Amino acid sequence: MTYRKTPDELLRILSRWPVTQHNRPHEPHRADPRAASAEGANGVSGVKEKSEVRQGPKPLRVWDKKIMDNGKPWALISEVGGETGYLEEVVGMLTEHFQIICHKELLQNPALHGPKIQALFNWKFLPVVEPALLALLPSLKVVVSGGMGTDHLDLPFINSLGVKVANTPGVVSDSTADLAMGLLLASARRILEGHQISVDPKTTSLPGWLMGVEVTGSTLGIIGMGEVGYKIAQRSKGFAMRILYHNRSKRCVEDEEAVGAVYCESLCDLLRRSDFVMIAVKLTRDTTGLIGHAELSLMKPTAILINISRGQVVDQDALVKALQSGTIRAAALDVTDPEPLPRDHPLLGLPNVLINPHIGINTYTTAGRMVEKMVENALAGVKGLPLSNEVKPPNC
């Protein structure tokens, strides 16, 4: 006799593992997953059932049999188009291998669609991967997040359900490093202010007072010399910049010599010596609030802070005070906390700050490469094969 867990029973099972709360972007209204129980326990008709109950904190699988549509596994996505959805140019890469369903469609009939879904594509942090959603997806095998950061995912909780997680490192590094240099140059040479003056109908003469700072030959301090940080160092070498870096571990001599980088074991030492401070760390418990009042006070009054990491790495209240008081010259940010900032946030009114809406990976080329890598990992997860970019919790 076969037996299937109802959505209510799944929710009770999921409730045994508390989920860590992360700062998450606003998302559309979600239907109460418990409403799915009104659809009855039959969920999807015509599918051979097989239940497998495992002891302890191991996952419970309701269906082991693949549920296909025209031979393709089902995958959940946020949406196509719109402000946070997939570009239409890359959707074909998804539909070539998967039967996709949008989040809103799932919520319209979770009992029908939920059990079919074996892969979840997380794009620009959406759909939010939380217990209420996971309770609707008893056949889920893999969550793939576009980009490098996974701080928006509760890895231990997701893994406890028997679901693997992957990201897309490598393919996003070049575009992120390019934007980092763009922010550095734009802030140093006050390019945005120059544009605003140029298009102002009141402008009748050239602004000789609009002075920037020299980039060539200056000192760049990179906090976080991972893949992105190293690519920034490669680009800065073209400007004959002196490169300092602070990292959890020292890179090999060959890497250092290739870009002329000097390791600073002390973050304080890097901050004191740098003309530009570039933040390129991953968001972790250790890096949250890494740059605050004390760290900003160590920087030169002529220094510029650039953040392409996560907004939570910098104490924004401390940054506002540092910019207002002249503790540092300027800041250029691709990330804030939250995103976007409230329209009355003091950072938005400062003349010496440049803010982008988290567009470090936003190029057509990178978007295509990300989706290709997401599909590759998702297919492996559905087939039970090793994931090329699997992400596991720390100390796992």
ABEGO torsion letter per residue (X at the ends): XBBBBBAAAAAAAAAABBBBBBBBBBBBBBBBAAAAAAAEAAGBBGBBBBBBBBBEABBBBABABBBBBGGBBBBBBABBEEAABBBAAAAAAAAAABBBBBAAAAAABAAAAAAABABBBBBGGOBBBBAAAAAABAABABBBBBEABAAABBAAAAAAAGBBBBBBBGAAAAAAAAAAAAAAAAAAAGAAAAAAAAABAABABBBAABBBBBABGBBBBBBGBBAAAAAAAAAAAAAGBBBBBBBABBBBAAAAAAAGBBBBABAAAAAAABABBBBABBBBAAABGABBAAAAAABBAABBBBBABBAAABBAAAAAAAAAAGABABBBBABBOBOBBBAABAAAABAABBBBBGAAABBAAAAAAAAAAAAAAAAAAAAGBBBAABBBBBGX
